[in-house]
Amino acid sequence: MLSFNSNARNAGGILALVGSLTIGAGCVPAISTQQEVQLGDQYAAELNRELPLVRDQAIVNYINSLGNQIAQRADPRGLRYHFYVVNAPEVNAFAVPGGHVYVNRGLIERATNMSELAGVLAHEIGHVVHRHSVEQIQRAQTANTGLAVVYGVLLGRSPSGIEQIGTQVIGSAVFAGYSRDAEREADETAIRFLVASGINPEGLVTMFEKLLAERQRNPGGVAEWFSTHPTTEERIETTRQEIARLPAGSLQNLNTNSQAYADFRSRVNGLPASASR
Ligand SMILES: [Zn+2]
């Protein structure tokens, strides 16, 4: 588990604090895309100060090129996506609203071909496209009117200092984990996004199978992505069935691997471990 998950652990306290700062309950408008991007950018800037991000330009360029190849076809809102490699050995990936997607080096080391990493990216892009974290924030808002403060931040009406709390509320939504339905939706749409991007969707299945096998050998080793992604034989089977339902011929001429991916992965494998975490 990475240190930034303290955001999630502190969620209860933060919500209580936000609640105490609330001025009035009132009716709160839905979060617009523009507001989602504003909040997401703010939260990502905070994460980027905390996480051991890989700065190597060739690595940064490759993951952004692969990720945007998918995101451009996946997200009809035309958001500008940002992809980051985190120098951490755990298998993990997550998405922040507004289009910030983070992948740990531990996951890239296990993704032996391009389509496996692309499968994970497409799944995380699916969470952004379907606004799963944003929906969680909106649902929490109805349960706790204190979250109206978040909207105050979004609308630029909050006093400075409350901003910090607003981004921590986003953090608690991002790291709380998604519902089973949200995971299923992200898997289903990932398959479509991959095919539309010319990438073999079987990579999502083989990645799941690989992580499942590793978990059986070493339960602690791949814990993080599994804790929010309840990968089971059933889920693998569902993904396989989705792929089998695709129109005949749509799986032809799709890419599974590339030299550029092999170069990227060996560069990631060659990175020194992060010193600080
Ligand atoms: Zn997921």
Residues whose N, C-alpha, C, O or C-beta is under 5 A from the ligand:
A	BS01	ZN	E183 A186 H229
